């Protein structure tokens, strides 16, 4: 019985690793957590009294989605993640420590409507940011805040830029929809 359990665990581990590789190839980026130093500088840019719907695009392991839900209890945080293993991790975390204002969606956010969002937060690679820009312009109301860390929206002028004092000198960009 012990040998069968070890084989089952190895198969699950291999399947999880394989799913990350497949979805990394499919989406162009692996799921990466938003590090603590970045979260500590990004979250104060979001008002705790924020209401409406906050979209977190590419939630990965949920480090930012859960922090946003905690910071903004009056807002609904909708976190999108396509890769099955990180999404399952978020789902399990939500079951063990629920945030009533957090909704997890295993869905391609490019196929979702951004209409009505009060804030968009993302940590995506440059190719996805380039694809995202026209969707943000087309679907968000003017002046809707967009927070991105690490990767900028090429051709857009941020309202504010912060640099995190971390190993990577991570940048956090605050944009407003309708003002590229």
C-alpha positions in Angstrom: 0.0 0.0 0.0 2.9 2.4 0.7 4.4 1.9 -2.7 1.0 2.6 -4.4 0.7 5.8 -2.4 4.1 6.9 -3.3 3.4 6.2 -7.0 0.1 8.1 -6.7 1.8 11.1 -5.1 4.6 11.1 -7.8 1.9 10.9 -10.5 0.1 13.9 -9.0 3.3 15.8 -8.7 4.3 15.0 -12.3 0.9 15.9 -13.6 0.9 19.2 -11.7 4.4 20.1 -13.1 3.3 19.0 -16.6 0.2 21.2 -16.4 2.3 24.2 -15.4 4.6 23.6 -18.4 1.7 23.2 -20.8 -0.1 26.3 -19.6 3.2 28.3 -19.6 3.6 27.4 -23.2 0.0 28.2 -23.9 -0.1 31.6 -22.2 3.5 32.6 -22.6 4.3 33.0 -18.9 4.5 30.8 -15.8 2.4 31.6 -12.8 4.5 33.8 -10.5 3.5 35.1 -7.1 3.5 38.8 -6.4 6.3 39.2 -3.8 5.7 40.8 -0.4 7.7 43.9 -1.1 5.7 44.6 -4.2 2.4 43.9 -2.5 3.4 46.3 0.3 3.9 49.2 -2.1 1.0 48.3 -4.5 -1.8 47.8 -2.0 -1.7 51.4 -0.6 -2.5 52.6 -4.2 -5.9 50.9 -3.7 -8.3 52.7 -1.4 -9.7 50.4 1.4 -13.1 51.9 0.7 -12.9 50.8 -2.9 -16.3 49.5 -4.2 -17.5 47.9 -7.3 -15.6 45.1 -9.1 -11.9 44.7 -9.0 -10.5 42.5 -11.7 -7.2 40.6 -11.0 -5.9 39.3 -14.3 -3.7 36.3 -14.2 -4.1 35.5 -10.4 -1.4 32.8 -10.4 -1.1 31.5 -6.8 -3.5 34.1 -5.5 -1.0 36.2 -3.5 -2.4 39.5 -4.9 -6.1 38.4 -5.2 -6.4 37.5 -1.5 -4.6 40.6 -0.4 -7.0 42.8 -2.6 -10.0 41.0 -1.1 -8.7 41.7 2.4 -7.8 45.3 1.7 -11.2 46.1 0.0 -14.0 44.3 1.8 -16.7 46.4 0.1 -15.5 45.5 -3.4 -16.0 42.3 -5.3 -12.6 40.9 -6.4 -12.8 38.7 -9.5 -9.5 36.8 -10.0 -8.8 35.1 -13.3 -6.4 32.2 -13.7 -6.2 29.8 -16.6 -3.5 27.3 -15.3 -5.2 24.5 -13.4 -2.7 23.9 -10.6 -2.4 27.5 -9.4 -6.2 27.9 -9.8 -6.7 24.7 -7.7 -4.3 26.1 -5.1 -6.4 29.4 -4.9 -9.6 27.4 -4.8 -8.3 25.3 -1.9 -7.1 28.4 -0.1 -10.5 30.0 -0.6 -12.2 26.9 0.9 -9.9 26.8 3.9 -9.9 30.6 4.6 -12.8 32.1 2.7 -13.0 35.7 1.5 -16.7 36.4 0.9 -15.8 39.1 -1.6 -13.4 37.0 -3.7 -14.5 35.1 -6.7 -12.1 32.8 -8.5 -12.6 32.1 -12.2 -10.6 29.5 -14.2 -11.1 31.4 -17.4 -9.2 33.3 -20.0 -9.7 36.9 -19.0 -9.4 37.9 -22.7 -12.8 36.3 -23.1 -14.4 38.0 -20.1 -16.1 41.4 -20.1 -14.3 44.2 -18.3 -17.4 46.4 -18.5 -18.3 47.9 -15.1 -14.9 47.2 -13.5 -13.9 49.8 -11.0 -10.2 48.7 -10.9 -8.0 46.4 -13.0 -4.9 44.8 -11.4 -2.4 42.7 -13.4 1.1 41.1 -13.4 1.4 40.0 -17.0 4.3 39.7 -19.5 4.9 42.3 -22.2 3.1 40.3 -25.0 0.0 40.0 -22.9 0.1 43.6 -21.9 0.2 44.6 -25.6 -2.8 42.4 -26.3 -4.6 43.7 -23.2 -4.2 47.5 -24.1 -7.0 47.6 -26.8 -9.4 45.6 -24.6 -8.8 48.0 -21.7 -9.5 51.0 -24.0 -12.6 49.5 -25.5 -14.3 48.1 -22.3 -13.3 50.2 -19.3 -15.0 53.5 -18.5 -12.7 56.5 -18.8 -10.5 57.1 -15.8 -10.9 53.5 -14.5 -7.6 52.8 -12.6 -5.3 50.1 -13.9 -2.5 48.8 -11.7 0.3 46.8 -13.2 3.5 45.7 -11.7 6.8 44.7 -13.4 5.5 45.3 -17.0 4.2 48.5 -18.4 1.5 49.2 -21.0 3.6 50.2 -23.9 2.6 53.6 -25.4 0.6 54.5 -22.3 1.7 57.2 -19.9 1.3 56.2 -16.2 -0.4 58.6 -13.8 2.1 57.4 -11.2 5.1 55.1 -11.2 6.7 53.6 -8.1 10.0 51.6 -7.8 10.2 48.9 -5.2 13.4 48.6 -3.3 13.7 44.9 -4.0 16.3 42.8 -5.9 14.7 43.5 -9.2 13.9 47.2 -8.8 10.3 46.2 -9.6 8.2 49.0 -11.0 4.5 49.6 -10.2 2.5 51.5 -12.8 -0.8 53.2 -12.2 -2.8 54.1 -15.3 -6.2 55.4 -16.1 -8.3 53.9 -18.9 -8.9 56.2 -21.8 -5.6 58.0 -21.4 -2.9 56.0 -23.3 
